[in-house]
Amino acid sequence: MEAEDPTAAVLLCEVVVMEILSWLPAKPLTRLKLVCKSWNSIISDPHFVKLHLHRSPKNGILLTLDEEKKWDLVFSSVESFIQNPSSTLVAQENRYSLHVDDWVVGSCNGLVCVALALDHPKTDIWDTWVRLLNPLTGCISENSPCLRVNMDNVLGFGYDESSDSYKVLAIIWDSSGTLITQVYSFGGSSWKRIKSFPAFPFSSEDNGSFIGGTLNWIALRTPHGGRYDWNAVTLDMLTLVSFDLKSDTSKEIPLPKGIDEIPSEEQTLGVWGNSLYLLHDYQNTHFIAWQMKEFGDENSWTQLLKISFHHLGVEWLFPGFVFENGNVFMLRGSHGSEAVFYDRRDNSVKRVNINNLDFDAFDYVESLRDGWEGRACKTFIVEEVNGKISAYMQGLENVTPMVTKIDQKSAIELESYGLGTRMMLFQSLLLILEERKRERAEFLP
């Protein structure tokens, strides 16, 4: 009988390990890296990281809250937030506080782009830096080079798949009335000035909507920086501007042809999945949502819904966020303390008291990614990990207790993700590894 090739067996086992690990939630993987060197190598491999991100469920949300002159980040599932938004917003679990003067530009592939802006006294000039952080792994990039801006500026954050790079776009309305556009690619050494935008986003608090490698804003063709009177805006002044992160170029996309008058409140863009949404009120009596089913195709704009304020139980509202494949909309109600959820699948309305909390929402998915390859990474969450690393580095005798502890803790988390079948495979794999360890001590390093 022909002897088994030990190298082939090990390689086959590693392929099985990689396949199973790629389906697990990101949080347990940060601990499973400590099982052995081969697992650490698999989980740290850039190709595995991309595969895992591709397979991760896109059902997370990042909430940013203004808490006493600083911003807090709260991470939740969309389902939990919709079911109980007030509890989600005040929960201490999965919460992280930013430094004073930091604020969130956007979130993409599990990375959060954070900006720091410091003003020059008695002027409207600000020095701005951006950096990336991965809340799950605890890594944060170095600051970008400084960008000097005035008060009228807008930042947007997104991902360019063609170059596997994360970029920040800065649109600046300078004191001379000139639009200046600059872009920074994380890992680079400088901001790059590019061809100017055709219009200025009408809200300096709007960080753009990221979809399909582009950043998108509702903008004014006759810009007045961040200072304008909405009541003086006309339809011919409004446009949708889309910036392509691959080519660093922008283009205008016409708004839906069915919009025949200026809404009472400023319009809002939203993204869910592969669709762009435009939300606005109509004559202060109805809420309207448009969906661009084929992004970039102006002819694919479709009016998704038109619902009366009376049905929503509000006198006026401010458009908010889109969830659940465009089926659930969150709106701000007549009072700042109220959030209104409308589900078009069953025409249901839910009004929730949110205690006047000032918050924003971004798509979020837990991932193992970083966006600053070749640059320094600082760790800001170290307490839990340090002890395990020290124990592991002391020698092989600590591997078995670590495997047992990780198995038990991961089982609880994986069960909450509904991965019972893969958990059984995972537990079986751990038993196989333990058996192989006893038979051939060299299998585990």
Secondary structure, 3 states (H helix, E strand, C coil): CCCCCHHHHHHHHHHHHHHHHCCCCHHHHHHHCCCCHHHHHHHHCHHHHHHHHHHCCCCEEEEEEEECCEEEEEEEEHHHHHHCHHHHHHCCCCEEECCCCEEEEEEECCEEEEEEEEECCCCCEEEEEEEEEECCCCEEECCCCCEEEECCEEEEEEEECCCCEEEEEEEEECCCCCEEEEEEECCCCCCEEECCCCCEECCCCCCCEEECCEEEEEEECCCCCCCCCHHHCCHHHEEEEEEECCCCEEEEECCCCCCCCCCCCCCEEEEECCEEEEEEEECCCEEEEEEECCCCCHHHEEEEEEEEHHHHCCCCCEEEEEECCCCEEEEECCCCCEEEEEECCCCEEEEEECCCCCEEEEEECCCCCCCCCCCCEEECCCHHHHHHHHHHHCCHHHHHHHHHHHHHHHHHHHHHCCCHHHHHHHHHHHHHHHHHHHHCHHHCC
